[in-house]
Amino acid sequence: MGTIIVIHPQGTIQHIRQEERPTLRQLQGWVGGYIEPVYKYLPEGMEAWVDEDGVFKGLPPNTVGTLAVDWPHMLLGNVVVVQGFPPEEEDEVDFDGGDD
């Protein structure tokens, strides 16, 4: 079971526990639009997402979310942190086209 933490710009924090890794639709719902990853500085096994159009939408700054994910620039709108789920498996692709 994993945890999703939604950090709102007003400083309120919502904790969600669920069995399955969040879907794209869930992540988009929590951030309010198209998602953009912002977890370059997080430990392995943690992810963070924001609305990629936050600047154009004029979303408010999220100081708590920015500090929580140790991001070097101010994040805007909701920050969604995902942790405790197994890593996604990458599809295996046969690039040489040969039969093994």
TAURPE-V321862 format. One record per residue. PHI is phi in whole degrees, -180 to 180 (NA if undefined). BURIAL is # if it has 24 or more other C-alpha atoms within 12 Angstrom, else .. Layout:
# TAURPE-V321862
phi & burial
PHI & BURIAL
PHI & BURIAL
This chain:
# TAURPE-V321862
phi & burial
NA & .
-115 & .
-126 & #
-116 & #
-118 & #
-103 & #
-105 & #
-88 & #
-57 & #
-76 & .
99 & .
-75 & .
-127 & .
-114 & .
-104 & .
-128 & .
-110 & .
-153 & .
-73 & .
-95 & .
-56 & #
-60 & #
-83 & .
-57 & .
-62 & .
-63 & .
-59 & #
-63 & #
-66 & .
-69 & #
-87 & #
91 & #
170 & #
-66 & .
-94 & #
-137 & #
-74 & #
-140 & #
-119 & #
-57 & .
-101 & .
-88 & .
-64 & .
-58 & .
96 & .
-117 & #
-132 & #
-140 & #
-137 & #
-136 & #
-76 & #
-68 & #
-104 & .
-56 & #
-66 & .
-67 & .
-84 & .
69 & .
-67 & #
-72 & #
-66 & #
-122 & #
-64 & #
-63 & #
-63 & #
-63 & #
-68 & .
-64 & #
-102 & #
55 & .
-86 & #
-75 & .
-126 & .
-64 & #
-89 & #
-118 & #
74 & #
-68 & #
-113 & #
-111 & #
-105 & #
-119 & #
-151 & #
89 & #
-106 & .
-63 & .
-60 & .
-70 & .
-83 & .
-84 & .
-67 & .
-84 & .
-123 & .
-91 & .
-77 & .
-88 & .
72 & .
-85 & .
-91 & .
-92 & .
